[in-house]
Amino acid sequence: MINSVAHKCRRALVIAIHLAFIAIANYFAFWLRFDGSIPQREMALMWEMLPWLVVIRALTFIPLNLYQGLWRYTGIWDLRNIVFGVVSSTVVFYLATHWIFALTLYPRSVFIIDSLVLIFLMGGIRLVRRFYSALWTSNADKRVLIYGAGDSGERIVRELKSHTDKYKTKAVGFIDDDVNKLGRQIHGVRVLGTRKDLDRIIGRSRPDEVLITVPDATASMMREFVTLLEPFKVSIKTLLSGNGHTNGEGAYGWVRDLSFEDLLDRASIGLDLESVRQSIRGKRILVTGAAGSIGSELARQIAAYAPDELVMMDKAESALYSIDMEIGQSYPAVHRVAVLGDVKHLNIVEETLHRYGIQVVF
């Protein structure tokens, strides 16, 4: 109820601001045209046509959604709509003035000045809102240095600047090995140097964490970067592979802690699938660490080969439950068992092996 009333009040305020800008821009255009002293005849002409100008512009802005946008997220598309809306409504108003009302005395230069002033006012108030929002980054609780001034890095910075109240994180700079990007800025965040400049950059920017946003970073590159950052004791983070599994989160929802798997080179291995199928089909299989990234994928692939029983062991209860439910939905014919336990505890492992008659262990 309260949110609905607030939304309606905000909408009415936005419309009122636009209507006021239309009138102000028109008066200012006449004022500029006549060097600050508008003749009485032109003043009367302005007041006579102002209601029509307001109606034409107000109706033109509706299909362009200029009353609905969130100004803190204003971008190039919003500015494009503003320009299109102002120019198109100016054309309609010009035709109405000269062809419908036959007011040939209406100064033609006013049409141009009026349009430019209105674009400045409508675009300016939106940019001021964004600027005001950006000022709050100074209250950020965390400072992040981004390695990779590419598309992923740009999205991260844009997300941080758009949601300062949510993340309370400030991007203090970029690192990129492309020397052509040095000194350039993305959303006001400068590319400070390359990996070779880490000592100087971290000493000056004092980040709390370093975020690696290079999508094709190899394991060897990750290891090198970790080695370079080790003396500084900063947290190292990276992005979810594929940048896609965010459950509706924004760009910063892709961020995760760096894991050991990111540092391992994994060569492709050719498998004889038929022999794999023969070694699994009808057998009682145990997968330890079944809730992890590797173990869960093993469990999925093993289930596809129709084992007699699939036993999944892990100490992470929630994640184990998730993979157990997934296997049950994807392979309902496979008899499965979820065992909550740590593989380092010998008693649990021995009991599981004997109780389920395990024949193969992954």
C-alpha positions as CSV (number, residue, x, y, z in Angstrom):
1,M,0.0,0.0,0.0
2,I,2.7,2.5,1.1
3,N,4.9,1.4,-1.9
4,S,2.0,2.0,-4.3
5,V,1.3,5.5,-2.9
6,A,5.0,6.3,-3.0
7,H,5.2,5.1,-6.6
8,K,2.3,7.2,-7.7
9,C,3.7,10.3,-5.9
10,R,7.0,9.8,-7.6
11,R,5.4,9.4,-11.0
12,A,3.4,12.6,-10.5
13,L,6.5,14.5,-9.4
14,V,8.5,13.2,-12.5
15,I,5.7,14.4,-14.8
16,A,5.5,17.8,-13.1
17,I,9.2,18.2,-13.4
18,H,9.1,17.5,-17.2
19,L,6.1,19.9,-17.7
20,A,8.0,22.6,-15.8
21,F,11.1,22.0,-17.9
22,I,9.0,22.4,-21.1
23,A,7.8,25.8,-20.0
24,I,11.1,26.9,-18.7
25,A,13.0,25.9,-21.8
26,N,10.4,27.7,-24.0
27,Y,10.7,30.9,-22.0
28,F,14.5,30.8,-21.9
29,A,14.5,30.3,-25.7
30,F,12.6,33.5,-26.2
31,W,14.7,35.3,-23.6
32,L,17.9,34.3,-25.5
33,R,16.4,35.0,-28.9
34,F,15.6,38.6,-27.8
35,D,18.8,39.2,-25.7
36,G,16.9,39.2,-22.4
37,S,14.2,41.6,-23.3
38,I,11.2,39.9,-24.9
39,P,8.9,42.3,-26.8
40,Q,5.3,42.4,-25.7
41,R,4.0,40.9,-29.0
42,E,6.3,37.9,-28.8
43,M,5.6,37.5,-25.1
44,A,1.8,37.2,-25.9
45,L,2.6,34.8,-28.7
46,M,4.7,32.6,-26.4
47,W,1.9,32.4,-23.8
48,E,-0.7,31.7,-26.5
49,M,1.2,28.7,-27.8
50,L,2.8,27.4,-24.6
51,P,-0.2,25.2,-23.6
52,W,-0.1,23.5,-27.1
53,L,3.6,23.0,-26.8
54,V,3.2,21.4,-23.3
55,V,0.5,19.1,-24.6
56,I,2.4,18.0,-27.7
57,R,5.6,17.3,-25.8
58,A,3.9,15.6,-22.9
59,L,2.1,13.2,-25.2
60,T,5.2,12.5,-27.3
61,F,7.2,11.6,-24.2
62,I,4.7,8.9,-23.1
63,P,5.5,6.1,-25.6
64,L,9.2,6.8,-25.1
65,N,8.8,6.0,-21.3
66,L,10.5,9.2,-20.3
67,Y,8.3,9.4,-17.2
68,Q,9.2,5.8,-16.0
69,G,12.9,5.4,-16.1
70,L,15.0,5.1,-13.0
71,W,17.4,8.1,-13.3
72,R,20.1,6.5,-11.2
73,Y,20.6,4.0,-14.1
74,T,20.4,6.6,-16.9
75,G,22.4,5.5,-19.9
76,I,22.9,6.3,-23.6
77,W,19.5,4.8,-24.5
78,D,17.7,7.2,-22.2
79,L,19.6,10.2,-23.7
80,R,18.7,8.9,-27.2
81,N,15.0,8.8,-26.2
82,I,15.2,12.3,-24.8
83,V,16.7,13.6,-28.1
84,F,14.2,11.8,-30.2
85,G,11.3,12.9,-28.1
86,V,12.3,16.5,-28.1
87,V,13.1,16.7,-31.8
88,S,10.0,14.8,-32.9
89,S,7.7,17.0,-30.7
90,T,9.4,20.1,-32.0
91,V,8.6,19.1,-35.5
92,V,5.0,18.5,-34.6
93,F,4.8,21.8,-32.8
94,Y,6.4,23.6,-35.8
95,L,3.8,22.1,-38.2
96,A,1.0,23.0,-35.8
97,T,2.2,26.6,-35.4
98,H,2.7,27.4,-39.1
99,W,0.1,25.2,-40.8
100,I,-2.7,24.8,-38.3
101,F,-2.6,28.2,-36.4
102,A,-0.8,30.1,-39.3
103,L,1.4,31.9,-36.8
104,T,4.2,32.8,-39.2
105,L,5.5,35.4,-36.7
106,Y,6.6,32.7,-34.3
107,P,10.4,33.0,-34.3
108,R,11.9,30.0,-36.1
109,S,15.2,30.2,-34.1
110,V,13.1,29.6,-30.9
111,F,12.3,26.1,-32.1
112,I,16.0,25.2,-32.2
113,I,17.0,27.0,-29.0
114,D,14.0,25.6,-27.2
115,S,14.9,22.0,-28.2
116,L,18.6,22.4,-27.2
117,V,17.7,23.9,-23.8
118,L,15.1,21.2,-23.1
119,I,17.5,18.4,-24.0
120,F,20.1,19.9,-21.6
121,L,17.5,20.2,-18.8
122,M,16.1,16.7,-19.1
123,G,19.4,15.0,-19.6
124,G,21.1,17.1,-17.0
125,I,18.7,16.2,-14.1
126,R,19.2,12.5,-14.9
127,L,23.0,12.8,-14.9
128,V,22.9,14.8,-11.7
129,R,21.0,11.9,-10.1
130,R,23.7,9.5,-11.3
131,F,26.4,11.8,-10.1
132,Y,24.8,12.1,-6.7
133,S,24.5,8.3,-6.5
134,A,28.2,7.9,-7.4
135,L,29.3,10.2,-4.6
136,W,28.2,7.6,-2.1
137,T,31.0,5.3,-3.2
138,S,33.2,7.3,-0.9
139,N,31.4,5.5,1.9
140,A,32.3,2.1,0.6
141,D,33.3,-0.5,3.1
142,K,35.5,-2.4,0.7
143,R,38.0,-1.4,-2.0
144,V,38.5,-3.7,-5.0
145,L,41.3,-3.7,-7.6
146,I,40.2,-5.2,-10.9
147,Y,42.5,-7.2,-13.2
148,G,41.1,-7.1,-16.7
149,A,39.8,-3.9,-18.3
150,G,37.5,-5.7,-20.7
151,D,33.8,-6.3,-21.0
152,S,33.5,-8.2,-17.7
153,G,35.5,-5.6,-15.8
154,E,33.3,-2.8,-17.3
155,R,30.1,-4.6,-16.2
156,I,31.5,-5.1,-12.7
157,V,32.3,-1.3,-12.3
158,R,29.0,-0.3,-13.7
159,E,27.2,-2.6,-11.3
160,L,29.2,-1.3,-8.3
161,K,28.5,2.3,-9.2
162,S,24.8,1.6,-9.8
163,H,24.3,-0.2,-6.5
164,T,26.5,1.6,-4.0
165,D,24.0,1.0,-1.2
166,K,23.8,-2.7,-1.9
167,Y,27.5,-3.7,-2.4
168,K,29.3,-0.8,-0.5
169,T,32.3,-1.6,-2.6
170,K,34.5,0.9,-4.6
171,A,36.6,0.0,-7.6
172,V,39.9,1.7,-7.1
173,G,41.5,0.9,-10.4
174,F,42.2,-1.6,-13.2
175,I,45.2,-3.7,-14.1
176,D,45.6,-4.8,-17.7
177,D,48.5,-6.2,-19.7
178,D,47.4,-4.3,-22.8
179,V,49.6,-1.2,-22.8
180,N,47.3,0.6,-25.2
181,K,44.7,0.8,-22.3
182,L,47.1,2.3,-19.8
183,G,45.9,5.6,-18.4
184,R,42.4,5.2,-19.9
185,Q,39.3,5.2,-17.8
186,I,36.1,3.1,-17.7
187,H,33.2,4.7,-15.8
188,G,35.8,7.0,-14.2
189,V,38.0,4.1,-13.0
190,R,41.6,4.4,-14.4
191,V,43.7,1.6,-15.8
192,L,46.7,2.0,-13.5
193,G,49.2,-0.4,-15.0
194,T,50.2,-4.0,-15.9
195,R,51.1,-6.9,-13.7
196,K,54.6,-5.7,-13.6
197,D,53.4,-2.6,-11.7
198,L,51.6,-4.5,-8.9
199,D,54.0,-3.3,-6.2
200,R,53.4,0.4,-7.0
201,I,49.6,0.0,-7.7
202,I,48.7,-1.9,-4.5
203,G,50.9,0.4,-2.5
204,R,49.0,3.4,-3.7
205,S,45.4,2.1,-4.1
206,R,45.4,-0.1,-0.9
207,P,42.7,-2.6,-2.1
208,D,41.0,-5.0,0.2
209,E,40.6,-7.5,-2.6
210,V,41.8,-8.2,-6.1
211,L,39.1,-9.4,-8.6
212,I,40.3,-11.3,-11.7
213,T,37.8,-10.7,-14.6
214,V,39.8,-12.2,-17.5
215,P,37.4,-14.8,-19.0
216,D,40.1,-16.8,-20.7
217,A,42.7,-16.7,-17.9
218,T,44.7,-20.0,-17.8
219,A,45.7,-21.9,-14.7
220,S,49.3,-20.9,-15.2
221,M,48.2,-17.2,-15.4
222,M,46.2,-17.6,-12.2
223,R,49.2,-19.2,-10.4
224,E,51.5,-16.4,-11.5
225,F,49.0,-13.8,-10.3
226,V,48.6,-15.5,-6.9
227,T,52.4,-15.6,-6.5
228,L,52.7,-11.9,-7.3
229,L,49.9,-11.1,-4.8
230,E,51.1,-13.3,-2.0
231,P,53.2,-10.7,-0.2
232,F,50.3,-8.3,0.0
233,K,47.9,-10.5,1.9
234,V,44.8,-9.4,-0.1
235,S,41.8,-11.5,-0.9
236,I,41.7,-12.8,-4.4
237,K,38.4,-13.4,-6.2
238,T,37.3,-14.3,-9.7
239,L,34.1,-14.8,-11.7
240,L,31.8,-17.8,-12.2
241,S,32.8,-19.7,-15.3
242,G,30.6,-18.6,-18.2
243,N,29.3,-15.6,-16.2
244,G,25.9,-17.1,-16.4
245,H,24.9,-18.9,-13.2
246,T,23.8,-15.8,-11.2
247,N,20.2,-16.7,-10.4
248,G,19.1,-13.2,-11.4
249,E,21.9,-11.4,-9.7
250,G,23.7,-8.5,-11.3
251,A,27.2,-8.5,-12.6
252,Y,28.7,-8.5,-9.1
253,G,26.7,-11.6,-8.3
254,W,29.2,-13.5,-10.5
255,V,32.1,-12.9,-8.1
256,R,33.4,-15.9,-6.1
257,D,36.5,-16.8,-4.1
258,L,39.4,-18.2,-6.0
259,S,39.5,-22.0,-5.6
260,F,42.3,-24.5,-5.9
261,E,40.7,-25.8,-9.1
262,D,41.4,-22.5,-10.8
263,L,45.1,-23.1,-10.3
264,L,45.2,-26.6,-11.8
265,D,46.0,-27.4,-15.4
266,R,43.7,-30.2,-16.5
267,A,44.6,-31.9,-19.8
268,S,41.9,-33.4,-21.9
269,I,41.7,-37.2,-21.5
270,G,40.3,-39.5,-24.1
271,L,38.0,-42.2,-22.6
272,D,36.9,-45.5,-23.9
273,L,33.2,-45.0,-23.0
274,E,32.2,-48.6,-23.6
275,S,34.8,-49.9,-21.1
276,V,33.7,-47.2,-18.6
277,R,30.1,-48.2,-19.1
278,Q,31.0,-51.9,-18.4
279,S,32.9,-51.0,-15.2
280,I,29.9,-49.0,-13.8
281,R,26.7,-50.7,-15.0
282,G,25.2,-52.9,-12.3
283,K,27.9,-52.0,-9.8
284,R,27.6,-50.5,-6.3
285,I,29.6,-47.2,-6.6
286,L,30.8,-44.8,-3.9
287,V,31.7,-41.2,-4.8
288,T,33.5,-39.3,-2.0
289,G,33.3,-35.5,-2.0
290,A,30.2,-35.9,-4.0
291,A,28.9,-32.4,-3.2
292,G,32.0,-30.6,-4.7
293,S,32.4,-29.4,-8.3
294,I,34.3,-32.5,-9.4
295,G,32.4,-35.0,-7.3
296,S,29.0,-33.8,-8.3
297,E,29.9,-34.0,-11.9
298,L,31.2,-37.6,-11.4
299,A,27.9,-38.5,-9.7
300,R,25.9,-37.2,-12.7
301,Q,27.9,-39.1,-15.2
302,I,28.0,-42.3,-13.2
303,A,24.2,-42.2,-12.8
304,A,23.9,-42.0,-16.5
305,Y,25.6,-45.4,-16.8
306,A,23.0,-47.2,-14.7
307,P,24.9,-48.4,-11.6
308,D,23.1,-50.9,-9.2
309,E,23.5,-48.4,-6.4
310,L,25.1,-44.9,-6.2
311,V,26.4,-43.9,-2.8
312,M,27.4,-40.2,-2.4
313,M,29.5,-39.1,0.6
314,D,30.3,-35.6,1.6
315,K,30.5,-33.5,4.8
316,A,28.6,-30.5,3.3
317,E,25.0,-31.4,4.2
318,S,23.2,-28.7,2.2
319,A,25.3,-29.3,-1.0
320,L,25.0,-33.1,-0.6
321,Y,21.2,-32.8,-0.3
322,S,21.2,-30.7,-3.5
323,I,23.1,-33.2,-5.6
324,D,21.0,-36.1,-4.1
325,M,17.8,-34.3,-5.2
326,E,19.2,-33.6,-8.6
327,I,20.2,-37.2,-9.3
328,G,16.8,-38.3,-8.1
329,Q,15.0,-36.0,-10.6
330,S,17.4,-36.7,-13.5
331,Y,17.8,-40.5,-13.0
332,P,14.8,-41.7,-11.0
333,A,15.6,-45.4,-11.8
334,V,19.0,-45.2,-10.1
335,H,19.0,-46.3,-6.5
336,R,21.0,-43.7,-4.6
337,V,22.2,-43.1,-1.0
338,A,23.5,-39.9,0.5
339,V,26.0,-40.4,3.4
340,L,26.9,-37.4,5.5
341,G,30.5,-37.8,6.6
342,D,34.1,-36.8,6.2
343,V,36.3,-39.2,4.2
344,K,39.1,-38.5,6.7
345,H,37.1,-40.4,9.4
346,L,38.1,-44.0,8.9
347,N,35.1,-45.5,10.8
348,I,32.5,-43.8,8.6
349,V,34.3,-44.9,5.4
350,E,34.7,-48.5,6.6
351,E,31.0,-48.7,7.7
352,T,29.9,-47.3,4.3
353,L,32.0,-49.8,2.3
354,H,30.7,-52.8,4.2
355,R,27.1,-51.7,4.7
356,Y,26.5,-51.0,1.0
357,G,28.9,-53.6,-0.4
358,I,30.8,-51.0,-2.4
359,Q,32.6,-52.4,-5.5
360,V,34.1,-49.2,-7.0
361,V,35.2,-46.0,-5.3
362,F,35.7,-42.6,-7.0
